[in-house]
Amino acid sequence: MPASAAEYAETNVSLTTTGTLAGTLAMPAKPDTAVLLIAGSGPTNRDGNSTIPGVQPNTLKLLAQELAARGIATLRTDKRGIGESAAAMTSEADLTVQTYVGDAKAWAADVKRRAGVRCVWLLGHSEGVLIAELAAQDNPSICGLILISGGGRTLGAIIRAQVEANPANPPEIRKQVSDILASLEAGRAVADVPPLLLSLFRPSVQPYLISEVSLDPAAILARQKIPVLILQGDNDLQVSVADSRLLAAARPDARLVILPGVNHMLKPAPADRAGNFATYADPALPLAPGIVDTIAAFIGDKNR
């Protein structure tokens, strides 16, 4: 927390689009600006926690509250189909990446109105980086982008790399994953998914994967002109420093900050898999020092 933290109030808010979405607004008395936080992949709620056991890092809650303590209004939301936004998803098979992009645009307009600011920053974490980039396209209500722990390659390339990097995956699993991804990249659903891979490639999630798997976040970012801050931990085992450099290369005027000893969830973490992933389960573990100060300073500088 900053030495002289601003007071802020947290309020549960809702937004009706195709269904009702829910989130938490952290509002200082006189906000300098506003930030919409966009969660990463999977069943992730407004605080950055998952229904998957062992994934309770509180990353988005910590970011939102610490930014609010610096005078910046923040909105963090339950993803469609999760938490208090659960009823807004009628079927997983109906979701595409554009569903989440539409939700982000609607929430950005909502927090802009609530905070009374001229524009809103989009902070995307992990897959939320791609959602933020897409939501910012041709959108004059967006001030800039804060891109955290995000891929600089297509989702297909990232999944292949993650599977290859895990020594527990035998060669036949690696080939099956690559073959399935090739079909999805070609726009073809896969009917016969091996049981071990159903959690990743179940039929109901394949329409979503088809909509996203070939999108190139670096190419999308290159077409945008708004300010960009890229943050990447060098002990991130899900995406790499090389990904952040691909994003930065697409926008040479962006600010790239590599965070030493920091993992995917923005926590101090060792490089070994067991120790690194153990931090995901500890909601009380604070963010690595300096991260929120870096974000707040970047926003403050660009808002001048």
Contacts in CASP RR format, 6 or more apart in sequence:
PFRMAT RR
TARGET T0000
AUTHOR 0000-0000-0000
METHOD contacts of the structure
MODEL  1
MPASAAEYAETNVSLTTTGTLAGTLAMPAKPDTAVLLIAGSGPTNRDGNS
TIPGVQPNTLKLLAQELAARGIATLRTDKRGIGESAAAMTSEADLTVQTY
VGDAKAWAADVKRRAGVRCVWLLGHSEGVLIAELAAQDNPSICGLILISG
GGRTLGAIIRAQVEANPANPPEIRKQVSDILASLEAGRAVADVPPLLLSL
FRPSVQPYLISEVSLDPAAILARQKIPVLILQGDNDLQVSVADSRLLAAA
RPDARLVILPGVNHMLKPAPADRAGNFATYADPALPLAPGIVDTIAAFIG
DKNR
1 66 0 8 1.000
1 69 0 8 1.000
2 69 0 8 1.000
2 70 0 8 1.000
2 293 0 8 1.000
5 69 0 8 1.000
5 70 0 8 1.000
6 28 0 8 1.000
6 29 0 8 1.000
6 68 0 8 1.000
6 69 0 8 1.000
6 70 0 8 1.000
6 71 0 8 1.000
7 28 0 8 1.000
7 29 0 8 1.000
8 26 0 8 1.000
8 27 0 8 1.000
8 28 0 8 1.000
8 29 0 8 1.000
8 65 0 8 1.000
8 68 0 8 1.000
8 69 0 8 1.000
8 71 0 8 1.000
8 73 0 8 1.000
9 26 0 8 1.000
9 27 0 8 1.000
10 24 0 8 1.000
10 25 0 8 1.000
10 26 0 8 1.000
10 27 0 8 1.000
10 65 0 8 1.000
10 68 0 8 1.000
11 24 0 8 1.000
11 25 0 8 1.000
11 27 0 8 1.000
12 22 0 8 1.000
12 23 0 8 1.000
12 24 0 8 1.000
12 25 0 8 1.000
12 84 0 8 1.000
13 22 0 8 1.000
13 23 0 8 1.000
13 24 0 8 1.000
13 25 0 8 1.000
13 75 0 8 1.000
13 110 0 8 1.000
13 114 0 8 1.000
14 20 0 8 1.000
14 21 0 8 1.000
14 22 0 8 1.000
14 23 0 8 1.000
14 84 0 8 1.000
15 21 0 8 1.000
15 22 0 8 1.000
15 106 0 8 1.000
15 107 0 8 1.000
15 110 0 8 1.000
17 88 0 8 1.000
17 102 0 8 1.000
17 103 0 8 1.000
17 106 0 8 1.000
18 88 0 8 1.000
19 87 0 8 1.000
19 88 0 8 1.000
20 85 0 8 1.000
20 87 0 8 1.000
20 88 0 8 1.000
21 77 0 8 1.000
21 78 0 8 1.000
21 80 0 8 1.000
21 85 0 8 1.000
21 88 0 8 1.000
21 103 0 8 1.000
21 106 0 8 1.000
21 107 0 8 1.000
22 46 0 8 1.000
22 77 0 8 1.000
22 78 0 8 1.000
22 83 0 8 1.000
22 84 0 8 1.000
22 85 0 8 1.000
23 46 0 8 1.000
23 75 0 8 1.000
23 76 0 8 1.000
23 77 0 8 1.000
23 78 0 8 1.000
23 84 0 8 1.000
23 85 0 8 1.000
24 46 0 8 1.000
24 64 0 8 1.000
24 75 0 8 1.000
24 76 0 8 1.000
24 77 0 8 1.000
25 73 0 8 1.000
25 74 0 8 1.000
25 75 0 8 1.000
25 111 0 8 1.000
25 114 0 8 1.000
26 64 0 8 1.000
26 65 0 8 1.000
26 67 0 8 1.000
26 68 0 8 1.000
26 73 0 8 1.000
26 74 0 8 1.000
26 75 0 8 1.000
26 76 0 8 1.000
27 68 0 8 1.000
27 73 0 8 1.000
27 114 0 8 1.000
27 115 0 8 1.000
28 68 0 8 1.000
28 71 0 8 1.000
28 72 0 8 1.000
28 73 0 8 1.000
30 71 0 8 1.000
31 71 0 8 1.000
31 72 0 8 1.000
31 73 0 8 1.000
31 115 0 8 1.000
31 116 0 8 1.000
31 117 0 8 1.000
32 71 0 8 1.000
32 72 0 8 1.000
32 299 0 8 1.000
32 300 0 8 1.000
32 303 0 8 1.000
33 72 0 8 1.000
33 73 0 8 1.000
33 115 0 8 1.000
33 117 0 8 1.000
33 119 0 8 1.000
33 120 0 8 1.000
33 121 0 8 1.000
33 143 0 8 1.000
33 299 0 8 1.000
33 300 0 8 1.000
33 303 0 8 1.000
34 72 0 8 1.000
34 73 0 8 1.000
34 74 0 8 1.000
34 75 0 8 1.000
34 111 0 8 1.000
34 112 0 8 1.000
34 114 0 8 1.000
34 115 0 8 1.000
34 116 0 8 1.000
34 117 0 8 1.000
34 120 0 8 1.000
34 121 0 8 1.000
35 64 0 8 1.000
35 67 0 8 1.000
35 72 0 8 1.000
35 73 0 8 1.000
35 74 0 8 1.000
35 75 0 8 1.000
35 120 0 8 1.000
35 121 0 8 1.000
35 122 0 8 1.000
35 123 0 8 1.000
35 146 0 8 1.000
35 299 0 8 1.000
36 74 0 8 1.000
36 75 0 8 1.000
36 77 0 8 1.000
36 104 0 8 1.000
36 107 0 8 1.000
36 108 0 8 1.000
36 111 0 8 1.000
36 120 0 8 1.000
36 121 0 8 1.000
36 122 0 8 1.000
36 123 0 8 1.000
37 60 0 8 1.000
37 63 0 8 1.000
37 64 0 8 1.000
37 74 0 8 1.000
37 75 0 8 1.000
37 76 0 8 1.000
37 77 0 8 1.000
37 123 0 8 1.000
37 124 0 8 1.000
37 125 0 8 1.000
38 100 0 8 1.000
38 104 0 8 1.000
38 122 0 8 1.000
38 123 0 8 1.000
38 124 0 8 1.000
38 125 0 8 1.000
38 128 0 8 1.000
38 131 0 8 1.000
38 132 0 8 1.000
38 135 0 8 1.000
39 45 0 8 1.000
39 46 0 8 1.000
39 48 0 8 1.000
39 60 0 8 1.000
39 76 0 8 1.000
39 77 0 8 1.000
39 79 0 8 1.000
39 124 0 8 1.000
39 125 0 8 1.000
39 126 0 8 1.000
39 127 0 8 1.000
39 128 0 8 1.000
40 48 0 8 1.000
40 124 0 8 1.000
40 125 0 8 1.000
40 126 0 8 1.000
40 127 0 8 1.000
40 128 0 8 1.000
40 131 0 8 1.000
41 126 0 8 1.000
41 127 0 8 1.000
41 128 0 8 1.000
42 50 0 8 1.000
42 52 0 8 1.000
42 79 0 8 1.000
42 127 0 8 1.000
43 50 0 8 1.000
43 51 0 8 1.000
43 52 0 8 1.000
43 79 0 8 1.000
43 81 0 8 1.000
43 82 0 8 1.000
44 50 0 8 1.000
44 79 0 8 1.000
44 82 0 8 1.000
45 78 0 8 1.000
45 79 0 8 1.000
45 82 0 8 1.000
45 83 0 8 1.000
46 60 0 8 1.000
46 61 0 8 1.000
46 76 0 8 1.000
46 77 0 8 1.000
46 78 0 8 1.000
47 58 0 8 1.000
47 59 0 8 1.000
47 60 0 8 1.000
47 61 0 8 1.000
47 76 0 8 1.000
47 283 0 8 1.000
48 57 0 8 1.000
48 58 0 8 1.000
48 59 0 8 1.000
48 60 0 8 1.000
48 61 0 8 1.000
48 76 0 8 1.000
48 125 0 8 1.000
49 55 0 8 1.000
49 56 0 8 1.000
49 57 0 8 1.000
49 58 0 8 1.000
49 283 0 8 1.000
50 56 0 8 1.000
51 82 0 8 1.000
54 280 0 8 1.000
54 281 0 8 1.000
55 280 0 8 1.000
55 281 0 8 1.000
56 280 0 8 1.000
56 281 0 8 1.000
56 282 0 8 1.000
56 283 0 8 1.000
57 265 0 8 1.000
57 267 0 8 1.000
57 279 0 8 1.000
57 280 0 8 1.000
57 281 0 8 1.000
57 282 0 8 1.000
57 283 0 8 1.000
57 285 0 8 1.000
58 283 0 8 1.000
58 284 0 8 1.000
59 125 0 8 1.000
59 265 0 8 1.000
59 266 0 8 1.000
59 267 0 8 1.000
59 287 0 8 1.000
60 76 0 8 1.000
60 125 0 8 1.000
61 76 0 8 1.000
62 266 0 8 1.000
62 286 0 8 1.000
62 287 0 8 1.000
63 74 0 8 1.000
63 76 0 8 1.000
63 123 0 8 1.000
63 266 0 8 1.000
63 287 0 8 1.000
63 291 0 8 1.000
63 292 0 8 1.000
63 295 0 8 1.000
64 74 0 8 1.000
64 75 0 8 1.000
64 76 0 8 1.000
65 74 0 8 1.000
66 287 0 8 1.000
66 292 0 8 1.000
67 74 0 8 1.000
67 292 0 8 1.000
67 295 0 8 1.000
67 296 0 8 1.000
68 74 0 8 1.000
70 292 0 8 1.000
70 296 0 8 1.000
72 296 0 8 1.000
72 299 0 8 1.000
73 111 0 8 1.000
73 114 0 8 1.000
73 115 0 8 1.000
73 117 0 8 1.000
75 107 0 8 1.000
75 110 0 8 1.000
75 111 0 8 1.000
75 114 0 8 1.000
77 85 0 8 1.000
77 103 0 8 1.000
77 107 0 8 1.000
78 84 0 8 1.000
78 85 0 8 1.000
78 86 0 8 1.000
79 85 0 8 1.000
79 100 0 8 1.000
79 103 0 8 1.000
80 88 0 8 1.000
80 89 0 8 1.000
80 95 0 8 1.000
80 99 0 8 1.000
80 100 0 8 1.000
80 103 0 8 1.000
81 87 0 8 1.000
81 88 0 8 1.000
81 89 0 8 1.000
89 95 0 8 1.000
91 204 0 8 1.000
92 204 0 8 1.000
92 205 0 8 1.000
92 208 0 8 1.000
93 203 0 8 1.000
93 204 0 8 1.000
93 205 0 8 1.000
93 207 0 8 1.000
94 207 0 8 1.000
95 205 0 8 1.000
95 207 0 8 1.000
95 208 0 8 1.000
96 207 0 8 1.000
96 208 0 8 1.000
96 211 0 8 1.000
96 212 0 8 1.000
97 130 0 8 1.000
97 131 0 8 1.000
97 134 0 8 1.000
97 208 0 8 1.000
97 211 0 8 1.000
97 212 0 8 1.000
97 215 0 8 1.000
98 134 0 8 1.000
98 211 0 8 1.000
100 128 0 8 1.000
100 131 0 8 1.000
101 131 0 8 1.000
101 134 0 8 1.000
101 135 0 8 1.000
102 135 0 8 1.000
104 122 0 8 1.000
104 131 0 8 1.000
104 132 0 8 1.000
104 134 0 8 1.000
104 135 0 8 1.000
105 135 0 8 1.000
105 139 0 8 1.000
108 120 0 8 1.000
108 122 0 8 1.000
108 135 0 8 1.000
108 139 0 8 1.000
108 141 0 8 1.000
108 142 0 8 1.000
109 141 0 8 1.000
111 120 0 8 1.000
112 118 0 8 1.000
112 119 0 8 1.000
112 120 0 8 1.000
112 141 0 8 1.000
118 143 0 8 1.000
119 140 0 8 1.000
119 141 0 8 1.000
119 142 0 8 1.000
119 143 0 8 1.000
119 144 0 8 1.000
120 141 0 8 1.000
120 142 0 8 1.000
120 143 0 8 1.000
121 142 0 8 1.000
121 143 0 8 1.000
121 144 0 8 1.000
121 145 0 8 1.000
121 146 0 8 1.000
121 299 0 8 1.000
122 132 0 8 1.000
122 135 0 8 1.000
122 136 0 8 1.000
122 142 0 8 1.000
122 144 0 8 1.000
122 145 0 8 1.000
122 146 0 8 1.000
123 132 0 8 1.000
123 145 0 8 1.000
123 146 0 8 1.000
123 148 0 8 1.000
123 295 0 8 1.000
124 131 0 8 1.000
124 132 0 8 1.000
124 145 0 8 1.000
124 146 0 8 1.000
124 147 0 8 1.000
124 148 0 8 1.000
124 150 0 8 1.000
125 148 0 8 1.000
125 149 0 8 1.000
125 150 0 8 1.000
126 148 0 8 1.000
126 149 0 8 1.000
126 150 0 8 1.000
126 151 0 8 1.000
126 238 0 8 1.000
126 239 0 8 1.000
126 264 0 8 1.000
127 150 0 8 1.000
127 155 0 8 1.000
128 150 0 8 1.000
129 147 0 8 1.000
129 148 0 8 1.000
129 149 0 8 1.000
129 150 0 8 1.000
129 151 0 8 1.000
129 217 0 8 1.000
129 247 0 8 1.000
130 150 0 8 1.000
130 151 0 8 1.000
130 155 0 8 1.000
130 212 0 8 1.000
130 215 0 8 1.000
130 217 0 8 1.000
130 220 0 8 1.000
132 145 0 8 1.000
132 146 0 8 1.000
132 147 0 8 1.000
133 145 0 8 1.000
133 147 0 8 1.000
133 217 0 8 1.000
133 220 0 8 1.000
133 221 0 8 1.000
133 224 0 8 1.000
134 215 0 8 1.000
134 220 0 8 1.000
135 142 0 8 1.000
136 142 0 8 1.000
136 144 0 8 1.000
136 145 0 8 1.000
136 224 0 8 1.000
136 226 0 8 1.000
137 220 0 8 1.000
137 223 0 8 1.000
137 224 0 8 1.000
142 226 0 8 1.000
143 226 0 8 1.000
143 227 0 8 1.000
143 299 0 8 1.000
143 302 0 8 1.000
143 303 0 8 1.000
144 226 0 8 1.000
144 227 0 8 1.000
144 228 0 8 1.000
144 302 0 8 1.000
145 221 0 8 1.000
145 224 0 8 1.000
145 226 0 8 1.000
145 227 0 8 1.000
145 228 0 8 1.000
145 229 0 8 1.000
146 229 0 8 1.000
146 231 0 8 1.000
146 295 0 8 1.000
146 298 0 8 1.000
146 299 0 8 1.000
147 221 0 8 1.000
147 228 0 8 1.000
147 229 0 8 1.000
147 230 0 8 1.000
147 231 0 8 1.000
147 247 0 8 1.000
148 230 0 8 1.000
148 231 0 8 1.000
148 232 0 8 1.000
148 266 0 8 1.000
149 231 0 8 1.000
149 232 0 8 1.000
149 233 0 8 1.000
149 236 0 8 1.000
149 238 0 8 1.000
149 239 0 8 1.000
149 264 0 8 1.000
149 265 0 8 1.000
149 266 0 8 1.000
150 217 0 8 1.000
150 232 0 8 1.000
150 239 0 8 1.000
150 243 0 8 1.000
150 244 0 8 1.000
150 247 0 8 1.000
151 158 0 8 1.000
151 217 0 8 1.000
151 239 0 8 1.000
151 243 0 8 1.000
151 244 0 8 1.000
151 246 0 8 1.000
151 247 0 8 1.000
152 216 0 8 1.000
152 217 0 8 1.000
152 218 0 8 1.000
152 239 0 8 1.000
152 243 0 8 1.000
152 244 0 8 1.000
152 246 0 8 1.000
152 247 0 8 1.000
153 161 0 8 1.000
153 216 0 8 1.000
153 217 0 8 1.000
153 218 0 8 1.000
153 243 0 8 1.000
153 246 0 8 1.000
154 185 0 8 1.000
154 213 0 8 1.000
154 214 0 8 1.000
154 215 0 8 1.000
154 216 0 8 1.000
154 217 0 8 1.000
155 209 0 8 1.000
155 212 0 8 1.000
155 213 0 8 1.000
155 214 0 8 1.000
155 215 0 8 1.000
156 181 0 8 1.000
156 184 0 8 1.000
156 185 0 8 1.000
156 213 0 8 1.000
156 214 0 8 1.000
158 238 0 8 1.000
158 239 0 8 1.000
158 243 0 8 1.000
159 177 0 8 1.000
159 181 0 8 1.000
159 200 0 8 1.000
160 177 0 8 1.000
160 178 0 8 1.000
160 181 0 8 1.000
161 240 0 8 1.000
162 238 0 8 1.000
163 169 0 8 1.000
163 173 0 8 1.000
163 174 0 8 1.000
163 177 0 8 1.000
163 178 0 8 1.000
164 174 0 8 1.000
165 237 0 8 1.000
169 177 0 8 1.000
173 194 0 8 1.000
173 196 0 8 1.000
173 197 0 8 1.000
176 194 0 8 1.000
176 197 0 8 1.000
177 197 0 8 1.000
177 200 0 8 1.000
180 190 0 8 1.000
180 193 0 8 1.000
180 197 0 8 1.000
180 201 0 8 1.000
181 213 0 8 1.000
183 189 0 8 1.000
183 190 0 8 1.000
184 190 0 8 1.000
184 201 0 8 1.000
184 206 0 8 1.000
184 209 0 8 1.000
184 210 0 8 1.000
184 213 0 8 1.000
185 213 0 8 1.000
185 214 0 8 1.000
187 210 0 8 1.000
189 203 0 8 1.000
189 206 0 8 1.000
189 207 0 8 1.000
189 210 0 8 1.000
190 201 0 8 1.000
190 206 0 8 1.000
191 203 0 8 1.000
193 201 0 8 1.000
193 202 0 8 1.000
193 203 0 8 1.000
201 209 0 8 1.000
217 247 0 8 1.000
218 246 0 8 1.000
218 247 0 8 1.000
218 249 0 8 1.000
218 250 0 8 1.000
219 250 0 8 1.000
221 228 0 8 1.000
221 247 0 8 1.000
221 250 0 8 1.000
221 251 0 8 1.000
221 254 0 8 1.000
222 250 0 8 1.000
222 251 0 8 1.000
224 251 0 8 1.000
227 254 0 8 1.000
227 298 0 8 1.000
227 302 0 8 1.000
228 247 0 8 1.000
228 251 0 8 1.000
228 253 0 8 1.000
228 254 0 8 1.000
228 255 0 8 1.000
229 254 0 8 1.000
229 255 0 8 1.000
229 257 0 8 1.000
229 294 0 8 1.000
229 295 0 8 1.000
229 298 0 8 1.000
230 244 0 8 1.000
230 247 0 8 1.000
230 248 0 8 1.000
230 254 0 8 1.000
230 255 0 8 1.000
230 256 0 8 1.000
230 257 0 8 1.000
231 244 0 8 1.000
231 257 0 8 1.000
231 259 0 8 1.000
231 266 0 8 1.000
231 291 0 8 1.000
231 294 0 8 1.000
231 295 0 8 1.000
232 239 0 8 1.000
232 241 0 8 1.000
232 243 0 8 1.000
232 244 0 8 1.000
232 256 0 8 1.000
232 257 0 8 1.000
232 258 0 8 1.000
232 259 0 8 1.000
233 241 0 8 1.000
233 258 0 8 1.000
233 259 0 8 1.000
233 260 0 8 1.000
233 261 0 8 1.000
233 262 0 8 1.000
233 263 0 8 1.000
233 264 0 8 1.000
233 266 0 8 1.000
234 241 0 8 1.000
234 258 0 8 1.000
234 259 0 8 1.000
234 260 0 8 1.000
234 261 0 8 1.000
234 262 0 8 1.000
235 261 0 8 1.000
235 262 0 8 1.000
235 263 0 8 1.000
235 269 0 8 1.000
235 270 0 8 1.000
235 271 0 8 1.000
235 276 0 8 1.000
236 262 0 8 1.000
236 263 0 8 1.000
236 264 0 8 1.000
237 263 0 8 1.000
237 264 0 8 1.000
237 273 0 8 1.000
237 276 0 8 1.000
237 277 0 8 1.000
238 264 0 8 1.000
239 264 0 8 1.000
241 258 0 8 1.000
244 256 0 8 1.000
244 258 0 8 1.000
245 256 0 8 1.000
247 254 0 8 1.000
247 256 0 8 1.000
248 254 0 8 1.000
248 256 0 8 1.000
255 298 0 8 1.000
257 294 0 8 1.000
259 266 0 8 1.000
259 288 0 8 1.000
259 291 0 8 1.000
261 268 0 8 1.000
261 269 0 8 1.000
261 271 0 8 1.000
261 288 0 8 1.000
262 268 0 8 1.000
262 269 0 8 1.000
262 288 0 8 1.000
262 291 0 8 1.000
263 269 0 8 1.000
263 276 0 8 1.000
263 279 0 8 1.000
265 279 0 8 1.000
265 280 0 8 1.000
266 287 0 8 1.000
266 288 0 8 1.000
266 291 0 8 1.000
267 279 0 8 1.000
267 282 0 8 1.000
267 285 0 8 1.000
267 286 0 8 1.000
267 287 0 8 1.000
267 288 0 8 1.000
268 279 0 8 1.000
268 285 0 8 1.000
268 288 0 8 1.000
269 275 0 8 1.000
269 276 0 8 1.000
269 279 0 8 1.000
270 276 0 8 1.000
279 285 0 8 1.000
END
